[in-house]
Amino acid sequence: MMRKAPAFPATPNSASLALDAPLGLSRLARQRAMFAVLCFVWGTTWLAMKIGITTVPPGLFAGTRWVVAGLALLAWRRAQGHHIGIPRRLIPRLLAASVLLISCNQVIQLYGLRYVPAGLATVISSALTPISLLGFGVMAGQERFTARQGWALALGVAGILVLFGPKALAGRLGWPEVAGAGGVIIGTLCYSAGSILARPMMRTIPAADVAALTNLLGGGLLLAGSLAFEPGSWTAATGLAWGWPAFGAWLYLLLPGSLGATMIYWLLVRDWGASRTGTYAFVSPVVGVLAAMVMFGEHVGLADIAGMALMLGAAGLVLRR
Protein backbone atom coordinates (compact mmCIF):
# COMPACT_ATOMS: atom_id res chain seq x y z
CA MET A 1 0.00 0.00 0.00
CA MET A 2 1.33 3.39 -0.94
CA ARG A 3 2.26 5.67 1.92
CA LYS A 4 0.78 9.07 2.30
CA ALA A 5 3.21 11.87 1.55
CA PRO A 6 4.47 13.41 4.80
CA ALA A 7 3.53 16.93 5.68
CA PHE A 8 6.23 19.58 5.57
CA PRO A 9 5.16 22.54 7.68
CA ALA A 10 6.67 25.88 6.84
CA THR A 11 9.73 26.55 8.94
CA PRO A 12 9.46 29.98 10.56
CA ASN A 13 12.66 31.52 9.26
CA SER A 14 13.48 34.99 8.07
CA ALA A 15 14.08 33.92 4.48
CA SER A 16 10.62 32.47 4.00
CA LEU A 17 9.00 35.33 5.88
CA ALA A 18 10.76 37.84 3.66
CA LEU A 19 9.24 36.20 0.59
CA ASP A 20 5.83 35.61 2.12
CA ALA A 21 5.25 38.94 3.84
CA PRO A 22 4.13 41.96 1.79
CA LEU A 23 1.44 43.09 -0.66
CA GLY A 24 -1.56 41.55 1.11
CA LEU A 25 -1.67 38.64 -1.32
CA SER A 26 -2.87 35.21 -0.29
CA ARG A 27 -0.21 32.61 0.28
CA LEU A 28 -1.30 30.63 -2.78
CA ALA A 29 -1.13 33.72 -4.99
CA ARG A 30 2.39 34.47 -3.75
CA GLN A 31 3.46 30.91 -4.43
CA ARG A 32 2.08 31.06 -7.97
CA ALA A 33 3.87 34.36 -8.56
CA MET A 34 7.10 32.77 -7.33
CA PHE A 35 6.47 29.84 -9.66
CA ALA A 36 6.10 32.23 -12.61
CA VAL A 37 9.45 33.86 -11.77
CA LEU A 38 11.06 30.43 -11.51
CA CYS A 39 9.75 29.43 -14.94
CA PHE A 40 10.99 32.64 -16.56
CA VAL A 41 14.48 32.57 -15.07
CA TRP A 42 15.13 28.89 -15.64
CA GLY A 43 13.59 29.15 -19.11
CA THR A 44 16.37 31.54 -20.14
CA THR A 45 19.39 29.89 -18.51
CA TRP A 46 20.12 27.35 -21.26
CA LEU A 47 21.29 30.13 -23.55
CA ALA A 48 23.50 31.59 -20.81
CA MET A 49 25.09 28.20 -20.11
CA LYS A 50 25.72 27.59 -23.79
CA ILE A 51 27.40 30.99 -24.11
CA GLY A 52 29.57 30.47 -21.04
CA ILE A 53 30.95 27.01 -21.76
CA THR A 54 32.09 27.97 -25.25
CA THR A 55 35.05 29.85 -23.73
CA VAL A 56 35.25 28.64 -20.09
CA PRO A 57 35.77 25.05 -18.84
CA PRO A 58 32.33 23.80 -17.72
CA GLY A 59 33.41 22.68 -14.23
CA LEU A 60 35.06 26.02 -13.48
CA PHE A 61 32.19 28.01 -14.99
CA ALA A 62 29.61 26.22 -12.83
CA GLY A 63 31.72 25.72 -9.71
CA THR A 64 32.62 29.39 -9.28
CA ARG A 65 29.05 30.62 -9.50
CA TRP A 66 27.68 28.03 -7.08
CA VAL A 67 30.41 28.74 -4.54
CA VAL A 68 29.75 32.49 -4.76
CA ALA A 69 26.00 31.87 -4.51
CA GLY A 70 26.44 29.72 -1.40
CA LEU A 71 28.74 32.25 0.30
CA ALA A 72 26.35 35.10 -0.53
CA LEU A 73 23.37 33.26 0.95
CA LEU A 74 25.32 32.35 4.09
CA ALA A 75 26.48 35.96 4.52
CA TRP A 76 22.90 37.18 4.11
CA ARG A 77 21.65 34.76 6.74
CA ARG A 78 24.41 35.75 9.16
CA ALA A 79 23.65 39.44 8.58
CA GLN A 80 20.09 38.70 9.67
CA GLY A 81 21.43 37.30 12.93
CA HIS A 82 20.58 33.70 12.03
CA HIS A 83 22.86 30.96 13.35
CA ILE A 84 23.26 28.15 10.84
CA GLY A 85 23.43 24.81 12.56
CA ILE A 86 23.16 21.35 11.02
CA PRO A 87 22.27 18.35 13.20
CA ARG A 88 25.01 15.76 13.01
CA ARG A 89 22.60 13.07 11.84
CA LEU A 90 21.74 15.14 8.73
CA ILE A 91 25.33 15.81 7.59
CA PRO A 92 25.60 12.66 5.39
CA ARG A 93 22.26 13.47 3.73
CA LEU A 94 23.35 17.08 3.17
CA LEU A 95 26.62 16.01 1.56
CA ALA A 96 24.91 13.46 -0.68
CA ALA A 97 22.27 15.99 -1.77
CA SER A 98 24.95 18.59 -2.50
CA VAL A 99 26.94 16.20 -4.68
CA LEU A 100 23.85 15.10 -6.64
CA LEU A 101 22.22 18.52 -7.00
CA ILE A 102 25.27 20.60 -7.88
CA SER A 103 28.47 18.65 -8.50
CA CYS A 104 27.25 15.71 -10.58
CA ASN A 105 24.30 17.44 -12.17
CA GLN A 106 26.20 20.49 -13.35
CA VAL A 107 29.42 19.01 -14.69
CA ILE A 108 27.71 16.08 -16.45
CA GLN A 109 25.00 18.24 -17.98
CA LEU A 110 27.33 21.02 -19.10
CA TYR A 111 29.74 18.62 -20.77
CA GLY A 112 26.76 16.98 -22.43
CA LEU A 113 25.58 20.38 -23.63
CA ARG A 114 28.87 20.82 -25.47
CA TYR A 115 28.05 17.94 -27.82
CA VAL A 116 24.29 18.02 -28.11
CA PRO A 117 22.02 20.60 -29.79
CA ALA A 118 20.34 22.93 -27.33
CA GLY A 119 16.91 21.91 -28.65
CA LEU A 120 17.53 18.23 -27.95
CA ALA A 121 18.89 19.05 -24.48
CA THR A 122 15.71 21.01 -23.77
CA VAL A 123 13.55 18.08 -24.89
CA ILE A 124 15.37 15.63 -22.64
CA SER A 125 15.60 17.82 -19.56
CA SER A 126 12.08 19.22 -19.78
CA ALA A 127 10.43 15.84 -20.32
CA LEU A 128 12.50 13.94 -17.78
CA THR A 129 12.54 16.42 -14.86
CA PRO A 130 8.89 16.21 -13.71
CA ILE A 131 8.70 12.48 -14.45
CA SER A 132 11.85 11.65 -12.47
CA LEU A 133 10.86 13.97 -9.61
CA LEU A 134 7.50 12.23 -9.35
CA GLY A 135 9.05 8.78 -9.64
CA PHE A 136 11.71 9.39 -6.99
CA GLY A 137 9.12 11.12 -4.80
CA VAL A 138 6.76 8.13 -4.95
CA MET A 139 9.61 5.71 -4.18
CA ALA A 140 10.64 7.83 -1.19
CA GLY A 141 7.08 8.03 0.13
CA GLN A 142 6.93 11.82 -0.32
CA GLU A 143 4.37 11.79 -3.14
CA ARG A 144 1.26 9.89 -4.14
CA PHE A 145 0.67 9.14 -7.80
CA THR A 146 -2.77 10.23 -8.99
CA ALA A 147 -4.60 10.00 -12.29
CA ARG A 148 -4.47 13.78 -12.67
CA GLN A 149 -0.68 13.71 -12.37
CA GLY A 150 -0.53 10.99 -14.97
CA TRP A 151 -2.62 13.02 -17.44
CA ALA A 152 -0.53 16.11 -16.73
CA LEU A 153 2.72 14.27 -17.42
CA ALA A 154 1.30 12.80 -20.62
CA LEU A 155 0.16 16.24 -21.81
CA GLY A 156 3.46 17.84 -20.93
CA VAL A 157 5.60 15.24 -22.67
CA ALA A 158 3.34 15.39 -25.74
CA GLY A 159 3.69 19.15 -25.83
CA ILE A 160 7.47 18.99 -25.59
CA LEU A 161 7.66 16.46 -28.42
CA VAL A 162 5.36 18.55 -30.61
CA LEU A 163 7.30 21.74 -29.89
CA PHE A 164 10.90 20.54 -30.01
CA GLY A 165 10.93 16.99 -31.30
CA PRO A 166 10.93 17.53 -35.07
CA LYS A 167 13.59 20.25 -34.81
CA ALA A 168 15.82 18.61 -32.24
CA LEU A 169 15.77 15.12 -33.72
CA ALA A 170 16.15 16.21 -37.34
CA GLY A 171 19.32 14.83 -38.87
CA ARG A 172 21.58 12.01 -37.85
CA LEU A 173 23.14 11.90 -34.41
CA GLY A 174 26.73 10.69 -34.09
CA TRP A 175 28.37 9.18 -31.03
CA PRO A 176 29.34 12.58 -29.55
CA GLU A 177 25.72 13.70 -29.72
CA VAL A 178 24.51 10.41 -28.21
CA ALA A 179 27.03 10.76 -25.38
CA GLY A 180 25.95 14.37 -24.88
CA ALA A 181 22.30 13.33 -24.67
CA GLY A 182 23.29 10.69 -22.13
CA GLY A 183 25.03 13.36 -20.07
CA VAL A 184 21.91 15.51 -20.03
CA ILE A 185 19.84 12.49 -18.94
CA ILE A 186 22.22 11.51 -16.13
CA GLY A 187 22.52 15.11 -14.94
CA THR A 188 18.74 15.50 -14.83
CA LEU A 189 18.35 12.27 -12.84
CA CYS A 190 21.03 13.42 -10.37
CA TYR A 191 19.19 16.71 -9.89
CA SER A 192 15.86 15.00 -9.30
CA ALA A 193 17.30 12.46 -6.85
CA GLY A 194 19.08 15.25 -4.95
CA SER A 195 15.87 17.25 -4.67
CA ILE A 196 14.02 14.30 -3.16
CA LEU A 197 16.92 13.54 -0.84
CA ALA A 198 17.08 17.13 0.42
CA ARG A 199 13.38 17.74 1.05
CA PRO A 200 13.09 15.95 4.43
CA MET A 201 15.90 18.14 5.80
CA MET A 202 13.60 21.14 5.53
CA ARG A 203 11.50 19.76 8.38
CA THR A 204 14.21 21.01 10.73
CA ILE A 205 16.51 23.22 8.59
CA PRO A 206 15.19 26.43 6.95
CA ALA A 207 14.99 26.29 3.16
CA ALA A 208 17.45 29.20 2.83
CA ASP A 209 20.07 27.26 4.80
CA VAL A 210 19.58 24.15 2.69
CA ALA A 211 20.01 26.21 -0.49
CA ALA A 212 23.12 27.97 0.84
CA LEU A 213 24.84 24.83 2.09
CA THR A 214 24.10 22.68 -0.95
CA ASN A 215 25.32 25.48 -3.23
CA LEU A 216 28.55 25.95 -1.27
CA LEU A 217 29.38 22.28 -0.71
CA GLY A 218 28.42 21.09 -4.18
CA GLY A 219 30.04 24.07 -5.88
CA GLY A 220 33.19 23.77 -3.79
CA LEU A 221 33.64 20.11 -4.74
CA LEU A 222 32.98 20.95 -8.38
CA LEU A 223 35.50 23.81 -8.33
CA ALA A 224 38.17 21.68 -6.63
CA GLY A 225 37.67 18.92 -9.17
CA SER A 226 37.91 21.41 -12.03
CA LEU A 227 41.19 22.90 -10.79
CA ALA A 228 42.63 19.43 -10.23
CA PHE A 229 41.55 17.67 -13.42
CA GLU A 230 39.94 20.02 -15.97
CA PRO A 231 42.26 21.20 -18.76
CA GLY A 232 42.70 24.96 -18.90
CA SER A 233 40.95 25.60 -15.59
CA TRP A 234 43.91 27.34 -13.88
CA THR A 235 44.33 29.72 -16.80
CA ALA A 236 40.60 30.41 -16.98
CA ALA A 237 40.41 30.93 -13.20
CA THR A 238 41.91 34.41 -13.61
CA GLY A 239 38.86 35.45 -15.64
CA LEU A 240 41.01 37.43 -18.07
CA ALA A 241 40.18 35.33 -21.11
CA TRP A 242 36.46 34.93 -20.51
CA GLY A 243 35.18 37.83 -22.55
CA TRP A 244 32.12 39.92 -21.84
CA PRO A 245 29.56 37.43 -23.23
CA ALA A 246 30.77 34.65 -20.92
CA PHE A 247 31.07 36.97 -17.92
CA GLY A 248 27.59 38.39 -18.54
CA ALA A 249 26.20 34.86 -18.80
CA TRP A 250 27.94 33.96 -15.51
CA LEU A 251 26.40 36.97 -13.75
CA TYR A 252 22.94 36.12 -15.07
CA LEU A 253 23.28 32.54 -13.91
CA LEU A 254 24.54 33.73 -10.50
CA LEU A 255 22.08 36.50 -9.62
CA PRO A 256 18.61 35.57 -10.90
CA GLY A 257 19.57 31.93 -11.51
CA SER A 258 21.54 30.63 -8.51
CA LEU A 259 20.43 33.19 -5.90
CA GLY A 260 16.89 34.10 -6.90
CA ALA A 261 15.32 31.12 -8.67
CA THR A 262 17.10 28.48 -6.59
CA MET A 263 15.76 30.00 -3.38
CA ILE A 264 12.27 30.05 -4.86
CA TYR A 265 12.66 26.44 -5.96
CA TRP A 266 13.52 25.27 -2.45
CA LEU A 267 10.62 27.14 -0.88
CA LEU A 268 8.19 25.63 -3.39
CA VAL A 269 9.66 22.13 -2.96
CA ARG A 270 9.13 22.53 0.77
CA ASP A 271 5.53 23.72 0.43
CA TRP A 272 4.32 22.02 -2.78
CA GLY A 273 6.48 18.93 -3.09
CA ALA A 274 9.08 18.12 -5.73
CA SER A 275 6.87 16.80 -8.53
CA ARG A 276 4.44 19.74 -8.49
CA THR A 277 7.29 22.24 -8.42
CA GLY A 278 9.00 20.27 -11.19
CA THR A 279 6.26 21.22 -13.64
CA TYR A 280 8.31 24.37 -14.25
CA ALA A 281 9.99 22.15 -16.86
CA PHE A 282 6.76 22.23 -18.90
CA VAL A 283 6.60 26.04 -18.81
CA SER A 284 10.24 27.12 -19.06
CA PRO A 285 10.69 25.82 -22.65
CA VAL A 286 7.75 28.00 -23.69
CA VAL A 287 9.54 30.96 -22.11
CA GLY A 288 12.64 30.08 -24.11
CA VAL A 289 10.70 30.02 -27.38
CA LEU A 290 9.01 33.36 -26.67
CA ALA A 291 12.36 34.90 -25.70
CA ALA A 292 13.85 33.70 -28.98
CA MET A 293 10.95 35.33 -30.85
CA VAL A 294 11.51 38.66 -29.14
CA MET A 295 15.33 38.67 -29.17
CA PHE A 296 16.12 36.92 -32.44
CA GLY A 297 12.90 37.20 -34.45
CA GLU A 298 12.45 33.44 -34.72
CA HIS A 299 9.27 32.26 -36.42
CA VAL A 300 6.66 30.28 -34.48
CA GLY A 301 4.29 28.04 -36.42
CA LEU A 302 1.03 26.30 -35.57
CA ALA A 303 2.86 23.21 -34.29
CA ASP A 304 4.90 25.39 -31.93
CA ILE A 305 1.75 27.04 -30.59
CA ALA A 306 0.08 23.64 -30.12
CA GLY A 307 3.10 22.32 -28.23
CA MET A 308 3.24 25.34 -25.93
CA ALA A 309 -0.49 25.07 -25.25
CA LEU A 310 -0.14 21.41 -24.26
CA MET A 311 2.72 22.17 -21.86
CA LEU A 312 0.92 25.08 -20.26
CA GLY A 313 -2.18 22.91 -19.90
CA ALA A 314 -0.10 20.21 -18.20
CA ALA A 315 1.33 22.67 -15.69
CA GLY A 316 -2.11 24.15 -15.04
CA LEU A 317 -3.57 20.68 -14.43
CA VAL A 318 -0.97 19.91 -11.77
CA LEU A 319 -1.13 23.37 -10.20
CA ARG A 320 -4.90 23.32 -9.68
CA ARG A 321 -5.86 22.98 -6.05
C-alpha positions, 0 to 999 in steps of 0.5 A: 500500500502506498504511503501518504506523503508526509507533511512539511510545515513551513519553517518559521525563518526569516528567508521564508518570511521575507518572501511571504510577507508583503502586498496583502496577497494570499499565500497561494497567490504568492506561491504562484507568482514565485512559480512564474518567476522560476519558470521565466528565469530557468527558461532563459538559462540554457542560452547563458550556459551555452554561451559560457561554456564555449570559452570557459571550462564547464566545471570552473564556470559552474563551480565558481558561481555556485560557490559564490552563490552559497557564500552570498546566501550564508552571509545574508543569513548571518547578517540577519542574525541567524545561526546556521546549525546542522544536526550531526545526523543530517550531515551525510544526507546534506553532503549526498544531496549537494553532490547530486544537486550541484556537483554531478548534475552540473558538470555532467549536464554542461559537458553533455551540452557541449556535444548536443544541440540545445533543442535536444537538451531542452527536450530531454531535460524538460520531459525527464525532470517532472517524471523523475521527480515524481518517480523518486518522490513516490519511491521515497514516500513523499508523493502519491501518484494520482490519475491527474498527475498521470494526465498532466505528465502525458500532456506535458511530454506530448507538448514537448515532443510537438514543440521541439521533437521535429527540430531537435531530432532532425538529422543524424546523431553521431556518437558525440551527440549520443554521449551528450544526450546521455550526459543531459539524462544523467545530470537530470536524474542526479538533480531530481534524486538530490531534490528528493533527498534534500526535502526531508531536511527542511522539516528542521533546517530552513529552506534558505540554509539548505540552499546555501549549504548545498550550493557551497558544498556542491560548488566547492567540490565541483570547483576543486575537481575542475582545478585538479583535473579540468584542462585549462581551468587554472588559466581560466580561473583568472577570468582574463580570457572569458570575454564579456559574453561569458562573464555576462552569462555567468552573472545572469546565472549567478544572480537571478539563476543561482540566488533568486530562482534556486531560493524560490525552488527550495521554498516551493519544494518545501511547500508544494512537493518536488513533482508539483514544483517540477512542472516548471519544466513544462513552462520554461521551454515556452519561455525560451521560445518566446524569448527567442521570438523577441530577441532573435525574431524566430518564427513560431508556427502552428505546431509550436503554438500547439506544443506550448499550449499542451505544456501550459495545460499540463502545468495548469492541471498539476497546479490546480488545487 
